[in-house]
Structures are given as structure tokens and as C-alpha cells.
Amino acid sequence: MLGAVGRFGRDTGVPVWLERIGRMTRAHPLLVDSGFAVLLAATLGAWTVLLLFDSTGEPVVGGAPATRPPWRELVVVSVVAGHGALVWRRVRPVPSFAVVGVATGVQMLASIWWFLPSTSLFLVALYSLSGYGARSAPAVGLVTGVAGAVVVSVCGFPLAGLPVGPAGWFGHAAVRLVPFVVAAWSLGMFRRVRVAYVAALEERAMRAEAEREERARRAVADERARIAREMHDVVAHALSVVISQADGGRYVAKADQARAVESLTTIARTGRQALADIRGLLRVLRTGTRDDEQFPHPQLADLPELLDRIRAAGVPVVFEERDPPGDGEIGLSPGAEFAAFRAVQEALTNTLKHAGPSARAQVSFAWSPDCLVIAVRDDGAGGGTGDPGHGLVGMRERLSVVGGRATAGPGSDGGFLVEAWLPRRVGEVAGEHSGVPGR
């Protein structure tokens, strides 16, 4: 099996040495065709010239000696021109075919020897025209070949002293000349079709490779954007909690040492969690893979811990949930739960950073058979600038990946409101049955 693979190409089954010859002939057409033309000139051309100037006897046609072919010098010139034109049979197939065609006509019409060896060059030129010429060249070559066969038959019969008549002309052309013309033309067409098929396969392979590279680039860009969003969520939330606790601990350090110790404990716990999350993200950047056991996605079950951290940071949070799914009912997919957790985290982090002192927050989950609507509102004075920030943009992108959507802006009764919608069914269209206003 391995030996067969070594001797033959993997895709075409053609021997390797034959593929190398084919590549060489395609890379150096003039050089290869020059050698081919010299070889034919040394064999067929020399043979033709010897026949034209042979003095040992006369050709015999119909049982009687025939006269020596007239215009021998002209025939020799046509032989030289025909063999020389084969050098450009692939580079310039149309001019080469024209020269060989005229040379073949001169040889056949100027001699009663209709089949001088060099006349076979017409078949080589016709093959080259059909295989390498322009799109309309094969049809012109076939018509020219068939017409030439008829003309040679019509003009050659009287010169040879044979019976003259339409039946004899066309019978001779159809039986002796046209089959060779059609065979050479068919071989050229086969070569043309094969080259077009291989070119189509190569183009398809190049297009598939380009599509694979584009998908890989998009995947890398998406992964970088995802890591950037998660890094923003982790760092922004952790630093907001740390700064808030540090400010609070500094004010109460002298008056209430227990409260200061609690603040420092919250800072340490938040810092360790953020450090673990950042290490997991950096591991993804180094290895390109993610171990969910070592760096799991937070889920809705982790939401109470998040709310406790926000409360410890100084923002009272009230959580409400209506019609939660019972045991055995469809909730959210793991990806949707992660997006929901990050949406609540981002909204509460914005409240912590922008809502100002004495702000309160409310988180509500409203479950329906089709979706989950999350609303995070606060009664603070900040966050109403209209600038969505990178966090809210990342939250919307993360929700869109799982089929959800989000809106953010000033609430109708003051403060700031973030609403998110996530589907409970695969393929649910964002915005249906949600009550979430469009962007």
C-alpha cells in the first residue's frame, strides 16, 4: 500500500515520473516543443525529402509509372515551414496550425503522393489547436480538417489519373482522411476537457482553503473578543468591589475594626477569585484551549454569591423571581446561564461604580414558557449619560450569541435600568414574547 502511494500520485493515480514529465512540459513549452519538432524533422521530414529526390525509381499509381512530383523545391520549403511551425504549437496554436495547414495542402496538392510522411504534421497541429487554442479554435480546426480532406480528394483524383466523380471524392475523403482528422480533433478536445476539469478542481480547492483560513481568522477574532469581554467583566467587577471596600474600610478602620476586617476579607476573597479567573483566561491565550473543569463558567447557581459581594460592597440588592422552572422543566442552556450571570454582574457593577452613594438595586427574574426576562434597576443618579461603555456592549454581544438581546438606559422613574431577554427554546427569535423594547 505504501509503495503504491510512493509510485503514484495520491489524487490522480498517475505515476510520479509521468507527473514530473507533465510539469516539465508545461513549465517549458517552447523548449520541449522545439525538441519535438527537431525529432519529427529528423524522421518524417528527412524521409519526405528523400522520397522527393529519390532517383532510384518512380512511384507507381494504378499499375503504371507516374511522373516525378512537380515543384519539388516548393514542397521542400513547405516541409521545412511545417516542421518549424510546430515549435509554437502550444504557445501560438492558431498561427502554428495555419502554417502547418498551408504546408500540408501544398505537399498533398503538388504531389501525386498524397500521403507524404510530413503531411501527418497536420494531425499534430489539429490536436494542438483543439487542446490549446481559444474557445472557438476547435470548431474552426475541425471544419478546416474536414474541408481539406474533401478538397484534397477532389483535386488529387485527377492528378493521380483515378476515376473522377463525387462518389469517389467523398468516399475517399470519408474513408481515408476524415477519420484521422476526427481522431486528432477528439484527442485535443479530451485534453481540453481534462485541463478544464483539473483547473476547476484546483480553483475549488483554493476557494475551500481560503474559506478555511477565513473561518480560522474569524474564530481567532471571536475568541479574542470573548476573552476581552470576560477580562473586562472580571477586572471591572473585582476592582469595583475592591475599591468600594477599601474606601469603606478606610473610613471605619478607627471606629469599627470588625467592619474594617470584614472589608479586608471581602477584598481578599474578591481578589483571589479575580486572580483565578484571569489565570484561566491567560491559560486560554497561551494554549488556545480551555479546561472548563479548572476554569468553569459561572452559572445562575452562583448568583447568590455575586449578590452577597455587591451587598458587602455597600449596595443593598433585592432579588425577585417569578414562576421559576420546577424540577424536570426546561430552564436555560449552560451558555445562556453564563450570559445571564454576566448580564447581572455587569449591571450591578455599573450600579456600584456610577449610581452614587446610598443607591439601591433590584434584580428580578420573570420566567415564561418561552423566555427569561431579567431586569436590573437602581435608584441612583449616575449611569444616565447615554454612553453604553464596553461592558454593556460586551453584554449585548454575549447575549446575542445565545439568541438573546438587551437594552440599557435611564429608567422611567429615575435611576438606571438594564433589561435582558434570553430564550428557553433553541431557535427562538429574539424579541418575541419578551416585552423587551427594541434597541
C-alpha positions in Angstrom: 0.0 0.0 0.0 2.7 2.5 1.0 4.7 1.5 -2.1 1.7 2.2 -4.3 1.3 5.6 -2.7 5.0 6.4 -3.3 4.9 5.4 -7.0 1.6 7.0 -7.9 0.1 10.4 -7.1 -2.3 10.5 -4.2 -5.2 12.2 -6.1 -4.8 11.2 -9.8 -3.2 7.7 -9.6 -0.7 8.8 -12.3 2.8 7.6 -11.9 5.1 10.2 -10.2 7.6 10.1 -13.1 4.9 10.8 -15.6 3.6 13.7 -13.5 7.1 15.2 -13.4 7.3 15.0 -17.2 4.0 16.7 -17.5 5.1 19.5 -15.1 8.3 20.0 -17.1 6.5 20.2 -20.4 4.0 22.7 -19.0 6.8 24.8 -17.5 8.9 25.0 -20.7 6.6 24.6 -23.7 8.9 26.2 -26.3 11.9 24.1 -25.2 10.0 20.9 -25.2 8.2 21.6 -28.5 11.5 22.6 -30.1 12.9 19.2 -29.3 9.8 17.5 -30.5 9.9 19.5 -33.8 13.5 18.6 -34.3 12.7 14.9 -33.7 9.9 14.9 -36.3 12.1 16.8 -38.8 14.9 14.3 -38.4 12.5 11.4 -39.1 9.4 12.4 -41.1 10.9 15.5 -42.7 14.1 13.6 -43.8 12.0 10.7 -45.1 9.8 13.1 -47.1 12.8 14.9 -48.7 14.4 11.5 -49.6 11.2 10.4 -51.3 11.0 13.6 -53.2 14.6 13.4 -54.6 14.9 9.6 -54.9 16.5 8.8 -58.2 16.3 5.0 -58.0 12.8 4.6 -59.2 9.5 6.2 -59.9 6.3 5.8 -57.8 3.7 3.6 -59.2 0.0 4.6 -59.2 -2.7 2.4 -60.7 -0.1 -0.1 -62.1 1.6 2.5 -64.3 4.7 4.6 -63.5 3.7 8.1 -62.5 5.6 11.2 -63.3 8.0 12.8 -60.7 6.2 15.2 -58.4 6.2 18.7 -59.7 7.5 21.7 -57.7 9.8 19.6 -55.6 11.6 22.7 -54.3 8.3 24.2 -53.2 7.3 21.0 -51.4 10.7 21.0 -49.6 10.1 24.6 -48.4 6.6 23.6 -47.2 8.1 20.7 -45.3 10.6 22.9 -43.6 8.0 25.5 -42.7 5.6 22.9 -41.4 8.1 21.3 -39.1 9.4 24.7 -37.9 5.8 25.9 -37.1 5.4 23.0 -34.6 7.8 24.8 -32.3 4.9 27.2 -31.4 2.1 24.6 -31.4 1.2 25.3 -27.8 2.4 28.9 -27.3 0.7 30.1 -30.5 -1.6 27.3 -31.6 -3.6 29.3 -34.2 -0.7 30.6 -36.3 1.1 27.3 -36.0 -2.0 25.4 -37.2 -2.4 27.9 -40.1 1.2 27.4 -41.3 1.1 23.6 -40.9 -2.3 23.5 -42.7 -0.9 25.5 -45.7 2.2 23.4 -45.8 0.2 20.2 -45.8 -2.0 21.4 -48.5 1.0 22.3 -50.7 2.5 18.9 -50.2 -0.7 17.0 -51.0 -1.8 19.1 -54.0 1.7 19.4 -55.5 2.4 15.7 -55.4 0.6 12.6 -56.5 1.9 11.0 -53.4 -1.0 12.1 -51.2 0.4 10.7 -48.0 4.0 12.0 -47.8 5.2 11.4 -44.3 5.3 15.1 -43.4 1.6 15.5 -44.2 0.9 13.8 -40.8 2.0 17.0 -39.1 -1.5 18.4 -39.8 -2.9 15.9 -37.3 -0.4 17.1 -34.7 -1.3 20.7 -35.4 -5.0 20.0 -35.2 -4.6 18.2 -31.9 -2.7 21.2 -30.6 -5.3 23.7 -31.8 -8.1 21.7 -30.2 -6.3 21.2 -27.0 -4.5 24.6 -26.5 -6.4 27.1 -28.7 -9.1 29.6 -27.8 -12.7 28.5 -27.2 -13.7 28.8 -30.8 -10.5 27.2 -32.2 -11.5 23.5 -32.0 -14.6 24.1 -34.2 -12.5 26.0 -36.8 -9.9 23.3 -36.8 -12.5 20.5 -37.3 -14.2 22.3 -40.2 -10.8 23.1 -41.8 -9.7 19.5 -41.5 -12.8 18.0 -43.0 -12.9 20.6 -45.8 -9.2 20.0 -46.5 -9.9 16.3 -46.8 -12.6 16.9 -49.3 -10.5 19.4 -51.3 -7.5 17.1 -51.4 -9.7 14.2 -52.7 -11.4 16.4 -55.4 -8.1 17.8 -56.6 -6.0 14.7 -56.1 -8.1 12.3 -58.1 -7.4 13.9 -61.5 -3.7 14.3 -60.7 -3.4 10.6 -60.0 -5.3 9.6 -63.0 -8.1 7.9 -61.0 -11.8 8.0 -61.9 -13.4 11.3 -61.2 -16.8 11.7 -59.6 -18.5 12.9 -56.4 -18.9 9.4 -55.1 -15.2 8.7 -55.5 -14.1 12.1 -54.0 -16.3 11.9 -50.9 -15.8 8.2 -50.5 -12.1 8.6 -50.4 -12.3 11.6 -48.0 -14.7 9.8 -45.7 -12.9 6.5 -45.6 -9.2 7.5 -45.7 -8.8 11.1 -44.5 -11.7 12.3 -42.3 -11.3 9.5 -39.6 -7.8 10.7 -38.9 -8.9 14.3 -38.7 -11.7 13.4 -36.3 -9.4 11.3 -34.2 -6.8 14.1 -33.8 -9.6 16.6 -33.0 -11.1 14.3 -30.4 -7.8 13.8 -28.6 -7.3 17.5 -28.5 -10.8 18.0 -27.1 -10.2 15.3 -24.5 -7.1 17.2 -23.4 -9.0 20.5 -23.2 -11.8 19.0 -21.1 -9.4 17.3 -18.8 -7.4 20.5 -18.2 -10.6 22.4 -17.6 -11.7 19.8 -15.1 -8.4 19.9 -13.2 -8.5 23.7 -13.2 -12.0 23.6 -11.7 -10.8 21.2 -9.0 -7.8 23.4 -8.2 -10.0 26.5 -8.1 -12.4 24.7 -5.8 -9.6 23.6 -3.5 -8.1 27.1 -3.4 -11.6 28.5 -2.6 -12.1 25.9 0.1 -8.6 26.7 1.6 -9.4 30.4 1.5 -12.7 29.8 3.3 -11.0 27.6 5.9 -8.4 30.4 6.5 -11.2 33.0 6.8 -13.1 30.8 9.2 -9.9 30.4 11.2 -9.3 34.1 11.3 -12.9 34.8 12.3 -12.7 32.2 15.0 -9.5 33.8 16.4 -11.1 37.2 16.3 -14.2 35.9 18.0 -12.1 34.2 20.7 -10.1 37.3 21.3 -13.3 39.4 21.6 -14.8 36.8 24.0 -11.6 36.8 26.1 -11.6 40.6 26.1 -15.3 40.7 27.3 -14.6 38.2 30.1 -11.4 40.0 31.1 -13.4 43.2 31.3 -16.1 41.6 33.4 -13.7 40.0 35.8 -11.4 43.0 36.2 -14.1 45.7 36.3 -16.2 43.8 38.8 -13.3 42.8 41.1 -11.8 46.3 41.1 -15.1 48.0 41.7 -15.7 45.7 44.8 -12.1 46.2 46.0 -12.2 50.0 45.6 -15.6 50.2 47.3 -14.5 48.0 50.2 -11.1 49.8 50.5 -12.9 53.2 50.8 -15.4 51.9 53.3 -12.7 50.2 55.4 -10.6 53.3 55.5 -13.4 55.3 57.0 -14.5 52.7 59.6 -11.0 51.4 60.5 -10.7 53.5 63.6 -14.4 53.4 64.7 -15.3 49.9 63.9 -12.4 47.5 63.5 -14.7 44.5 63.0 -16.2 46.2 60.0 -12.8 47.0 58.6 -11.7 43.4 59.0 -14.8 42.3 57.1 -14.0 44.8 54.3 -10.5 43.4 54.1 -11.8 39.9 54.0 -14.1 40.8 51.1 -11.2 42.4 49.3 -9.0 39.3 49.7 -11.8 36.9 48.6 -12.7 39.1 45.6 -9.0 39.5 44.6 -8.3 35.7 44.8 -11.4 35.0 42.7 -10.4 37.6 40.1 -6.8 36.3 40.1 -8.1 32.7 39.4 -10.3 33.9 36.6 -7.5 35.9 35.0 -5.2 33.0 35.2 -7.7 30.8 33.4 -8.1 33.4 30.7 -4.3 33.7 30.3 -4.1 29.9 30.1 -6.5 30.1 27.1 -4.3 32.7 25.5 -1.2 30.5 25.9 -2.6 27.2 24.9 -5.6 28.1 22.7 -7.8 25.6 24.7 -10.0 26.0 27.7 -10.4 23.5 30.5 -13.9 24.1 31.9 -13.1 22.0 35.0 -10.3 24.2 36.0 -12.0 27.4 34.8 -15.7 26.8 34.8 -18.3 29.3 33.6 -20.3 30.9 36.3 -24.0 29.8 36.2 -27.2 31.1 37.8 -26.5 28.9 40.9 -23.5 31.3 41.5 -25.8 34.3 41.5 -26.4 34.5 45.4 -22.6 34.8 45.9 -22.5 37.6 43.4 -25.3 39.4 45.2 -23.6 39.0 48.5 -20.4 40.5 47.1 -22.4 43.5 45.9 -24.2 43.9 49.2 -20.8 43.7 51.0 -19.6 46.4 48.8 -22.2 48.7 50.1 -25.1 48.4 47.6 -28.3 46.9 49.0 -29.7 44.4 46.4 -33.2 42.9 46.4 -33.7 39.8 44.3 -37.1 38.7 43.0 -38.0 35.7 40.9 -41.4 34.9 39.4 -42.5 31.5 38.1 -39.1 29.7 38.2 -38.9 26.4 36.4 -39.6 23.4 38.5 -37.7 20.1 38.6 -37.6 18.5 35.2 -38.6 21.7 33.4 -36.5 23.3 30.7 -34.5 26.2 32.1 -31.6 27.8 30.2 -28.7 26.2 28.4 -25.3 26.5 30.1 -24.3 29.1 27.6 -27.4 31.1 28.3 -27.0 30.8 32.0 -23.4 32.2 31.7 -24.7 35.1 29.6 -27.4 35.8 32.2 -24.9 35.8 35.0 -22.6 38.1 33.2 -25.5 40.5 32.4 -26.5 40.7 36.0 -22.8 41.2 37.1 -22.3 43.9 34.5 -25.4 45.8 35.5 -24.6 45.6 39.3 -21.0 46.6 38.6 -22.3 49.7 36.8 -24.5 50.4 39.7 -21.6 50.1 42.1 -19.4 52.4 40.0 -21.9 55.1 38.8 -25.1 55.1 40.9 -23.5 57.1 43.7 -23.8 56.7 47.5 -27.0 55.3 49.1 -28.1 53.7 45.8 -30.2 50.6 46.0 -30.6 47.9 43.3 -33.2 45.4 42.4 -32.8 42.2 40.3 -35.9 40.5 39.0 -36.2 37.3 37.0 -39.5 36.8 35.2 -39.8 33.3 33.7 -42.3 32.4 31.0 -42.7 29.2 28.9 -40.7 30.8 26.1 -38.1 33.0 27.8 -36.5 34.6 30.8 -36.7 38.4 31.2 -34.0 39.9 33.5 -34.4 43.4 34.9 -31.7 45.1 36.9 -32.7 48.6 38.1 -31.2 51.1 40.6 -32.4 54.4 42.0 -29.1 56.1 41.8 -28.2 59.3 40.0 -25.4 58.0 37.8 -25.3 56.0 34.6 -27.6 58.1 32.6 -25.0 59.7 30.3 -26.1 57.6 27.3 -22.7 56.1 26.8 -23.1 52.3 26.8 -19.5 51.6 27.6 -17.5 48.5 26.7 -19.2 46.4 29.4 -22.8 46.9 28.1 -21.6 46.4 24.5 -19.9 43.1 25.5 -23.1 42.1 27.4 -25.2 42.6 24.3 -22.7 40.6 22.1 -22.6 37.8 24.6 -26.4 37.6 24.8 -26.7 37.7 21.0 -24.6 34.6 20.8 -27.2 32.6 22.7 -30.1 34.2 20.9 -30.9 36.9 23.4 -30.8 40.7 23.5 -30.5 43.5 26.0 -31.4 47.2 26.4 -30.0 49.7 28.8 -30.9 53.3 29.7 -32.4 55.6 32.3 -35.5 54.2 34.0 -38.9 55.8 33.7 -38.9 56.6 37.4 -35.2 57.6 37.7 -32.1 55.6 38.1 -30.8 53.2 35.5 -32.5 50.1 34.0 -30.9 47.1 32.3 -33.2 44.6 30.7 -32.2 41.3 29.1 -34.1 38.6 27.3 -33.0 35.0 26.8 -34.8 32.2 25.1 -35.6 28.9 26.8 -36.1 27.1 23.5 -33.5 26.6 20.8 -34.1 28.7 17.7 -36.4 31.3 19.5 -36.3 34.7 17.8 -35.0 37.5 20.0 -37.7 39.9 20.9 -40.7 37.6 20.6 -42.9 37.2 23.7 -40.4 39.2 25.7 -41.7 42.6 26.2 -38.2 43.9 25.8 -38.2 47.1 23.7 -36.1 47.2 20.6 -32.7 48.9 20.5 
